[in-house]
């Protein structure tokens, strides 16, 4: 579907924000989509990009409400792994400062490790997004342990003044457990919504998700 139309439907169904991942190879969406989303989104536009100069410049041209910096692999296909911020605080701080000087809030997509949270805070970022991929793929005791890691990381981030969101691999079954972590303010959910939308329509898919959270 056209991302601008999809965003409008999602907002009308109750979504609190719209996230759009502009890959370096433009695999998912195109630059025009980002500019149009900025003009049409009525809630909040979260532009997801790699921390490279070309993509940062797009963000500075568009000025979304928030930018989420993510790691992109050689194939640029996914953001399964969190950014490694520890040891690179100064490098990220320059990007964060540049965006914040233009009134753009900045989130870092990181794995749920307290050390990474502390490093993220040192960059001057306003937000973090915790990677829930491991939790989403785990079962039983392993899932419980990862849930504990997520809660500990979220608690540490909140204490450091960061706004916390979480996402990656979340669906109608596992998202409620993450939503129950009081230190997490928001969830980023995409694939599960579009998969269900193929059966029931995007409006119903979003409303169904809101109902379980």
C-alpha positions, -999 to 999 in steps of 0.1 A, spaced: 0 0 0 10 36 -4 28 46 29 10 79 31 -24 64 29 -14 36 53 -1 61 78 -34 81 77 -54 49 82 -32 39 112 -35 73 128 -73 73 124 -74 38 140 -55 50 171 -18 48 164 1 74 185 30 78 159 41 68 125 76 52 120 93 51 86 126 34 79 146 50 51 174 26 43 205 37 25 196 16 -5 160 28 -3 148 -8 0 116 0 20 104 35 11 117 64 -9 127 100 -1 94 114 -15 75 92 10 93 108 39 87 144 27 50 136 22 47 118 55 61 149 72 34 170 56 5 146 63 12 128 96 -8 144 124 6 126 154 44 122 153 68 111 126 96 89 137 123 87 109 145 56 112 179 60 96 215 47 98 239 71 115 256 82 83 260 117 69 237 111 38 208 100 60 213 126 86 211 152 59 177 138 48 166 141 84 178 177 86 159 185 54 126 169 66 128 178 103 107 149 117 96 151 153 121 123 162 149 104 145 158 69 155 194 58 147 198 22 139 225 -2 127 222 -14 91 241 -45 80 259 -49 47 227 -60 31 207 -32 47 178 -55 51 170 -52 88 178 -36 121 179 -68 141 210 -58 160 212 -28 183 238 0 178 271 -5 196 273 29 214 298 20 241 332 33 231 317 55 203 299 81 225 317 110 209 309 98 174 272 95 182 272 127 202 281 148 171 251 134 152 228 138 182 239 174 187 234 183 150 199 169 150 189 184 184 201 218 173 174 216 146 147 207 172 147 170 163 146 145 192 170 116 189 165 80 198 192 53 197 181 17 189 202 -5 213 202 -39 228 188 -41 264 222 -38 282 226 -13 310 261 -4 297 247 5 264 219 26 281 245 45 300 265 51 269 234 63 250 227 88 277 262 102 274 256 110 237 229 135 246 201 115 231 166 122 243 152 87 238 163 51 234 145 22 217 152 -12 232 157 -41 209 131 -68 216 142 -92 189 158 -118 213 127 -117 235 104 -121 205 122 -152 194 125 -168 228 102 -191 248 99 -203 283 127 -194 307 148 -177 280 119 -153 273 115 -145 310 152 -138 314 152 -115 284 121 -97 297 140 -91 329 169 -76 309 145 -53 291 129 -42 323 163 -35 339 175 -15 309 143 5 308 145 13 345 181 24 341 172 46 311 143 62 329 166 71 358 190 87 334 162 109 320 157 90 287 123 83 272 121 46 265 104 28 237 108 -8 225 104 -27 193 115 -55 168 96 -87 163 67 -77 185 32 -91 177 -2 -95 191 9 -123 215 42 -110 229 37 -72 228 15 -70 259 43 -83 281 65 -55 269 37 -29 273 33 -40 309 69 -27 317 60 6 333 93 22 323 85 17 286 65 45 271 59 33 236 61 3 213 72 3 177 53 -24 158 52 -29 120 54 -63 104 27 -79 127 3 -51 117 8 -54 80 6 -92 81 -27 -90 99 -39 -62 77 -37 -85 47 -65 -105 63 -86 -79 81 -76 -45 68 -52 -20 84 -78 -2 104 -89 -33 121 -53 -46 125 -43 -14 144 -75 -13 165 -69 -50 175 -33 -42 185 -44 -12 206 -70 -34 223 -44 -60 235 -19 -34 248 
